[in-house]
């Protein structure tokens, strides 16, 4: 019972990254290498468990035979595994070796192991399953100075002649239910593309605390990578409803799969010269379905319709607010508005009845005038000058910025009566009123 509760707690807190794999030999200083190696994750739009296939082949020196190197291989997997064969008995010796090192097993079983032909691949030639699969044990470490560790898995890969056959790739299949991580995104991204997820594959990562003691003990049995091309691969199905936001590192390659329909493939070559340096491939993506598939078309249409409907309302509000603001705030030293002709007192004082001629009036007051004549007095005519001046009455001021308490509107009207082109009378009238805000220009 204690073991079951411990497994639940640890798996709930397990990391959601498929971290790197380390292959170990049964004997020290293995003379063979691994190549090529493919760590391939297959993602479907349902976003359930992700299937991870670890495919590899052995590179045996020309002077050696398969029988000379025959031995079991081991895989260190930093995390829990799923997809175990139903009804398969665990490997008691493997579990006992883990217990002997002070670890606590939380899950045992056997993983599916296949041999895939490189030359007869296809639906008509299915992968050849290996009888009994690959035994595994998932374990944790309870004690130690840092407390409870995250799970790690130790997998034994039994020797089969297919391992030495270069025309076959071995395929260890693992189900990873917690590999996908929901990423935080803005509401706009969620509205357009749906929830965003991230998936990471790494290789050569021995930093997890539960894994490191086994690596350190068996580091002389590490199987190195050959010069053959090895890759981390993420296959994302249903590419027609897929949005890839980010791929890391930038050297990763993104393309449509050559073998799978409507599948986006993101791959990264593993550099064998990096030794045990972790190499990471991360993809951040989202699947969109239903109405989200129409969002790139619907959103511009909605904004276009709202723009046409809202423009008159917005413009009316802007004009009204702008007018009220212009009526209450004055910016700059001068805000007097004047239309028509407004004659000053000095100018009118220079117009003298009995001596000033019409030519002098036009020169002093300007030609923009209204002229009236009387039929019963043909020698008499009247020049009328009209103008309007609107000036603010300032409230508080701060430099060039001042508030306006109200606006003063002045109507100026001057009538100059001429008889025989000589001024005989001058009448000037000014009417004042007050406005809350200035009239529009």
Protein Blocks (a to p, Z undefined) as FASTA:
>chain_A
ZZmmmmmmmmmmpccbdcddddddfbehifbdcddddddddddfklpacddddddddddd
fkbcfklmgccdddddedddehiaehiacdfklmmmmmmnopacfbdcddddddddfklg
cjklccdddehiaaddddddfbdjklpadddddddddddfklmmmkbccddddddfklpc
cddddfklmmmnopaddddddehiakbmklmmmmmmmmmmcccddfbdcddddddehkll
cccfbdcdfkbccdddfkbghiacddddddfklomaccdddddddddehjllmmmmmmmm
mmmmmmmmmmmmmmmmmmmmmmmmmmmpcedjblcdcehjdddfklmmmpcghjacfklm
mmmnopadcddddfklmkbccddddddddddddfbdehjbccdfbdcddddddddddeeh
iafbdcddddddddfbdcdZZ
